[in-house]
Amino acid sequence: MMDDKQLTEEYLDGKVVFPGKIIRVEHWHVRLPNGETALREVACHPGAAGIVALDDDGNVILVRQHRIAVGRLTLEIPAGKLDGADEDPFVCAQRELSEETGLTADHWRKLTVLETTPGFCNERIHLYLATGLHAGKTHPDEDEFVCTLRMPLSDAVQKVMDGTFRDGKTALALLMVQQLLSAPCKQ
């Protein structure tokens, strides 16, 4: 097996080629393990948080919205980007759950951090389980048009397994919650 040094690229320098609202695209010059140099295009993202909101009846609350990049309506867990790289992901998760669903939660559990597309993007999305839900009023961003629906967790997991749900954060988070809830209690 190769050691890490035989696989690791070294960052040399970079420049911004697109300063977008959500992402910033940079060209990075890197030194390859063999000593050669290469150019990498990297999408820099502040990060995000996603939430599996699970009600007392075992339903997950999903957000239905149109995603222009894939040209279709999707069902996803509530999620949103951090308001800057310094924002606490847990604060972002609480805000996004409230904005998109009108819900607050008494209990939160961190599930994992997902690196969404590490081949070209540095986005990390922090995934949470929220329980002990309380209803409130939604207040989505002005350019956000969403509706919510409740679905049994088992049905949502089936939609992951049959390929209906194709969003990575949603798939991973739902499967993790299913596994978490089906694992025997540890003494």
N, C-alpha and C positions, 0 to 999 in steps of 0.2 A: 504494500500500500504506500502511496506517495505521502510525504509529510506536507504540512500546511504551506511551507515556504515554496514548494514546487507547484503550488496552485494559486498563490496569492498575487494579485496585481497591486502595484504601488501607484497611488495618486501622485501626479507630478504638478499639474496646474489645470485650471479650467476657466471658462468664461461663459457668461449668460448669453444665450442666443435668442431666448424668448421669455420676457418677464410677464407671465400671465397673471390673471386674477386668482386662479386656483392652483396652478402649477407654474413652476419656472423650469425651463429647459436649459440645460448647460451642456457644453462640450467639455469633456474631461480628457486630458492626455494622461495615459497610464503606462507604466513600465510592466511588461509581461514577465512571467517567471523565466522565460528564456533570454531576457535582456532586451528584446525588441520593444518598440513603443507602438501604441495603438490609440485610436480615438474612440471614446464612448459617448453616446448620447444618453443623458440622465435626466429624467423628470423628477424634480424636487418638489415634494409635497409636505405640508406642515403636519400631516397625520390626521387621524380620525378616531371616532368611537362608534361602536355598534352595540345594540342592546337586544337580547332576547327577553322580552317582557312576557312573563308567564303568570297567568291569573290563577285564582284558587281552584278553578275547574280543570286545569291542565291545558288551557288554550294559550297559544302564542298570539301576540298582537303583531300583525304585519302591515306594512305600508305598501300601497299600490300606487305606482307612478310611472309616467312615461320616461324612458331613458333614450334620448335622441341618439346617443353614441351607438347603441345597439338596435335602434329603430323599432322598439316595442315597449309594451307595458310590462312591468316587472312587479313581483311581490318580493319584498325584502324585509329584513328586520329594520327597525328604526336606526338611523345612523346619520352622522354628519361630520364635517371636518372641524378640526381644532381651530379656534380663533387665534392662530399664531402658534409657533412651535413651543412657546413657553406655557401655553394653557395646560392645566391639569386634565388629563384624559377623562378622569372621573367626573369632573365638573362639566366637561363637554357632553358626556353620556347623559347626565341628569338633564341638561338643557335640551338636548336633541329628543329625548323621550318626551319631555313636556311639549316642545314645539310641534312635533309631528303627530303625537297621539293624545296630548292633553293629560297624560298620566304622570303620576309621581309614584315612587316605590319606597317602601320601608326597608327592604333588604336588598343588598347588592353583593354580588360575588364576581370577582375578576376571573374570567375564563382563560384568556391568553392574549398574546399580541401576534397578529398576523402580518407578515410582510407580503403585501398583495401581489406584486409583480417584480421580484427582485432582479430580474434580468435587465430592467431599464428604469425602474422607479424606486425611490427610497421610502414610499409611503408605508407607514405602520398603522394598523387599525387595532385599537384596544377593544376587546370584546368582553361584554359583561352579561350576567344574568341578573334580572331585576324581578323581585317578587314582593308580595304585600302591596299590590297596586291600588291606587286611588285615582278616581276619575277627576278630571278638570276640563279646561277648555284648551283646544289646540290653538296654536299661534305660529303657523309655518312662516318661513321667510317669504317676502313679497313675490319672489320669482319661483316659488315652490307650490306645485299643485298636486296634492296627495289625498288619498282617502285610506282609512284603516279598516281592517277586518280581523276577526278572531277565527282561529283555526286550531283544532286539536293538535297538540304537539306531534302525535303519531301520524296524522295526515300530512303535516308539514315535512316530517322526516321522509315519508313515502315520496313526496314531491321532489325531495333532494335525490333520493335513490333512483327515481324513474327519469331524472333529467329535466323535470319541469322547472325546478329552481336551479338556475345556472349561476347565480351570484355567489362568488367565493366566500365572502364574509358570512352570508346567510347560511350557506351549506355547512361550513365549519362550525359556526356557533350552534346551529340546531342539532347537529350530530353530537357535539360536546355536551349539550344540555341533556339530550336523550341518554347518553352514556353516564353522565353524572347522576341522573335520577334512577337509572336502572342498576347502578353499582350497589352491592351490599353495603350496609352501614358498617363502618369500621369502629371497633370498640376501643 
